[in-house]
């Protein structure tokens, strides 16, 4: 349905001008935002648009407005850039309107949360920049364009940088399916080597959050180490590990499992940890 998309550059420009005004009110926000854009460029998550003459039958172009959401960590405020896949002009379709969400591969949310605390030992982790590890086909990248400027003092909508994403992005209705399908592809490779762990990961992964547990520390350690290996082979990093077991946490540190640097069980003050939106007090089990 890409052919049904209209060029919405004017919508993206209008949204970007509002973002620039926000940057002028908050220069620290601009600094953090710019660093993310620069990092994306260095990591080839985005690429500069090189305009070529439009030929009949050429892929359409579509511009995604973007903004940020703020998240408070223990000592700092972090931001995440979010692209709006539901943006559209008047009487026009959005990019999300033209995408297929795919079949549901993630487990039932309530069932997963309840299962999470069935076992004595509970643990969680997440996949670092999960969506951004999956490449977009070259022919699909022109519908994932966006505009950017570093010139706040002399803003000119006619003189903006244009980029396009080279990776799958959070905010598109097809992204959860694409991530889940990619992970399942890699899990199949380990169904002989790590059959139990492959099955646990498949049933305990909700988008980019890994939430599971075991009846004892030995099994929990084995599952977590094998999970790290599976994701590493897939080019993904399971990080920010948490558990309600001090013994398991100690084994993780010894085995260089990327435990969250703060929020450890030894901390006197612990920032409330949320598991799929629900607070979890690890010290109380």
N, C-alpha and C positions, 0 to 999 in steps of 0.2 A: 504493500500500500504506500510505499515511499512516493510514488508518482502523484499521490493526492496532496502532498505537502506543498503549501505556498511559502515563498520566501518571507520569513518574519523578521528580517533584520531590523526593521523600524521598531518592533516590539522590544527586541533585545537592547537596542540603543537607548530607548526610553528607560528601561530598567537599569541599565548601566549608568546613566547620568544620575539617577537617584543613589546608586551605590557610591559614586564619586563624591557626592555631597556628604554622604555618611563618612567617607574617608577623611574629608576635610574637617569634619567635627571630631574625628578620632584617629589621629595620626598613628597611634600604636596599633590600632586595628589594621590600618593600611600596611604597616611594616610586616605584621604577621601574615596578612593575606598575600602580600607580594612574595614573601619567602616561600609560601606553598606553591605559587605559580612558578617561581624560579626552580624549585625542586622538581616540579612536574616536568619542566622543560629539560632539566639535566637528566632525568630518569626516562626521557622519551615517552612520558605519559601523554604529553601534548606535543604538537608540531606546528610550526608556522604554516599558514595557508599561502600557497603559491597560486595566484590566479592564472587561469588559462582561458582562452576563448571558449565560450559556451557553444557546444555543438548540439544539434538535434539528437535527443535521446540521452543527453548527459545526465548523470545523477542529479537530483535536486539538492539545493543547499538549504540548511535550516540552522538557525542560531538559538542556542540555549542560554537564557538569562541565568545568572548565577548570583548567589549571596552566601552568607556564612551563618553557621549556628555556633554558639559559644557553649563550652563545657567546662565546668569548674572542677579542676583536680585539687589535690591536697594543698598545693601552694601556688598554683598558677591557673590562669584562664586560657584554655586552648580553644582554637577554632577549627572548624571543618568547612570546606567549601562544598556547597550543594548546588547542583545544576537542576533547573526546573524543566523537567520533561513534559509537564502538563501545560506549559505556557503556549498561548496561541493568540493570533489576531482575531478581530471580530469576524464571526461567521467562518472561521477557518479551523482546521484540524490541528491538534497538538501532535508532537512526535509520539507521545504515549497512545494517542488515538489510533495511530497507524502501526502499532507494534502488537505482537501476540505475546501474551503473558506466559504461555507454555503451561504444561501440566504441573500440578502441585506436587513437589518432591519433598518439601519440608514437612517434618512431623507435626502433629496437632500440638498447639502451644500449651494448652492446659495439661494434656497428658504428659508432655515432656517435663513441665514444672513439677508435677506430682511425682513422676518417676525419679526426678533428680534427688529427692530426699528419702528414697526407699532404703538406701544403703547407709552403713555407718560412716564410710569415708566418701565425702563429696568433693568434687573439683570442677573448676571451670577454666576456660581459656578462650581466646578469640583469634581469628585469622587477621594478620596485619595487612591492611590495604587490600582486602580480599578481592573486591570487584576490579580494582586497578591492576591486578595481575593477569587479567584475561584480555587478550588483544581483540580489537575490532577489525573486521575485514577492511581492507583498503577501500573498497567500493562503498562502504557504509559510513566512512568518516566525515563526509561533507554534510551529513545531517546532524553532526555533533560538533558544530562550530561554536565559537564564542568570541566576544570582543573583550579587549583589555587595554588599559592605559596606565602608564606610570607618571604621566604629566598631570598633576592635580591642579597646579597653579594656572595653567593655560589650557583648560580642557577644550578639545575640539572634536566633536563627533565625526568629523570628516577625516580625522587623522588618528585612527585607532589601530592598534595591533590586532590581527585576527589569528586565532589558533583553531585547531580542531583536535579533539580527543582521539587517541589511538587505542584506548582501552575502554572496557565496559565501565559504565559509571552508575553510581548509586543515584536513584531517582527515576530510573526507567522501569516500567512494569515488567520488562523481559529479563532484567538483571538477576533477580533471585533464582529464576529457573536456570539461567546460563551458568551461574556459579555452582548451583547444586548439581547440575548435569556434568560439569567439568570435574567436580570432586568425586562424583560417583564413578566417572571414567577411570580415575586414578585408584580408587578403592578396589576396583575389580582386579587390578594388578597384584593386590596384596591378599586376596581371599584365600590363597594357598599358604603364603608365608605367615600372615598374621590373621587367621580367619576370625577369631573372637574379636580382636580389636577393630577389624574392618567392619564387622557387623555393628559393634557398639558405636563407632563414629557415624555410620550411616543413619542410625536411629536416634543419635544424640546431638546432631548438628542442626541448629536453626539459623539459617542464612550464614552468618559468619561467627556465631557463638556456639562453642562446644561445651555442653553441660551434661555431666555424667557422674557416676559414682561406682564404688566397689565395696565388697564386704570386708576387705582388709587392706592394709597398706601395701603388702607385696603385690597383690593383683592390681591395685591402683597405680603403683609405680610402673609395672610392666605395661599396662594399657597406655599410660601417658607417654612413656619413652617410645613405644611403638607408634603411637599417634604422631609424635614429633617427626619420626623418621618418614612416615608415609607422606606427610605434608611437605617435608623438606624435598623429597623426591619430585613432588608435583610443582616445586618452585614457590611454595607457600610457607609462611612462618606462623606456627602456633605460638602465641605469646601471652603475656599477662596471666600466667597461671595462678590460680587461687585454690586453697583447700582449707578444710576445717581441721586438718591433721598436722600438728607440728612435726611429727616424725616424717610424714610424706614430704612436707615442705623442705625439711633438712636434706632428704635424699635428692630432691629436685635440684637444690643448690649444688650439691656434690656432683651431680651429673650434668650441670650447666643447662638445666631447663630454665627458660626465661621467665622466672617468677616476677610478679609485679614488684617494683622496687620499693614502693610504699604499700601500705595495707597488709603487711605481713602480720602474722599472728603475734609477733613480738612487739609490735607497735603499741604504745600506750594509748594514743588517740588514732582511731581508725575512721577514715572517711566511709560512710555507708556504701557498701558494695551492692550494686543492683544486678540481679540475674533476670534477664528478660523483663525488666521493669519492676521487679519485686525485690525489696531490700532483703539482704541475707547477712545475718550476724554470725560470722564464722566462729567467733569465740564461744558462742553458745551451741555450736554444732550445726 
